[in-house]
Structures are given as structure tokens and as C-alpha cells.
């Protein structure tokens, strides 16, 4: 029996923009199922505590920001928010099937003096979600999704960013859509998106300034909806698929009195 262990940790991170990053705590690259896992010996997982309850297990992964695949700029930009993660152990010497340890998605991410700490939320977290939706005066669907059913053909277009000044983005192909969304498909902001709060003949104003300079990059502009019954009726003619209860009395009905 060998006195030196040959087991190592591996992480496979699948970001929402389609990028997959594979890292290992070993000091050399490891290939598992044809996918190379790059050496990142500074990444260390915390202990995983499981019991016989339905509470969602939480694990933290900490590491130094030394690997080129994981940068502080990408973490702050939100590229890893909600990413799917698989953690497993594998024998880097003899090979063999990997042993699954944990899986889920990335929750809170913190940066501390050149190091990061990422919270991994297990699949049991879904058990804490509401069973049914809460009522709301506004529509709970997103424009163009399978519940809204508004066709998005003609409501999206790709344009180039001519200039950028804070949250103000000037477009080369004319105005954008107010209350819509801008999704970057090129440049340093590629894969990120932001809500549009205002639009005019020259460009749009975003809810938050882009993380990186996007001048000259391509962006997709899509029309949006404020979720009100009036916009659903007047602009889209889609009241039949409105997912809200605008005429349902609220809790303030209990405090009303004659003449109030």
C-alpha cells in the first residue's frame, strides 16, 4: 500500500455564458474523461456537512486569484454567478472513475485581499423554493418566454457600440428599446447583460455601467416590458397570457373604512 495518497480534488465549472472551466488542486494538469483539468493548487474546499434532514448542504471553495482562468475582474463582473459546479475526487496516478463529492451552483462570491471565496449551493436548495407563485399586480413572465409567448422576431437586433460614457451607451445603428435588455456578444463584456432604463435616438442608458469598456463591440438589443397590464394590452396585445393579478385586492383592503 502506498504511503503517499494519489487522490486530488477536481472542479468543473459551467458558466451561464457557455464557458466551461476545469481545475484541479493537484500541482499538475489532470485529464478526466478527455477534459483537461488545469492545475490550481491554491483552491481548497471546506468540509461538507450532511445529515438526515432536508436542509441544503453548503460548501465553500477558497483559493488565491493566481490562475488565469479565474480572475477578480470576471468574479466582480458576475460571470460566475449561478454557474453550475461539480466537485469530485480522482486518482491522478492510476486513473479510474471519478468519485462525486458535491454539485450545485455558485451562490455568493467574496473577494478578500487577493483571494476569493465562493459558496456552493446544493441541489437540495430547490426544496426551499416556494411551491406556488405569490400573487402580484405585475406580470411574472419574461417577455418572449414560454409563458408570455410574444414572438421576439423583429424585437431583437444586433448593433455596434459607438461610444460609452458610464452607463450611457451610444449605438451605431440608432436607438434601442426602453425597458429592454442589452446583451454583449463581443469585447471584454462578452456574455454579460444589463437592463435598459432609457433610450433615445442616439443610444441607451443602462441600469448599471458596464464592467469593461465596450466601445466598438457588438451588442444585442432586445425589447422589454414593464410588466403592467396596460403595456401588455396596448403594445403587445397579449392580455390572454398576462401572468399577474392587477385587480386582486391587496392587504390594504383590511385597513380601509367608509370615507377613507
Secondary structure, DSSP 4 states (H G I P E B T S, - for coil): --SS--EEEEEEEE-TTS-EEEEESSSS-EEETTEEEEE-TT-EE------SS-PPPEEEEEEETTSTTS-HHHHHHTTTTT-EEEEEEEETTT----EEEEEEEEEEEEEETTEEEEEEEPGGGGGGS-SSPPP-SS--SPTTSTTT----TTSEEEEEEEEEETTEEEETT----TT-EEEE-SSTTTT-EEEEEEE-SSEEEESS--SS--TT-EEEEE------HHHIIIII--GGG----TTS--GGGGG--TT-
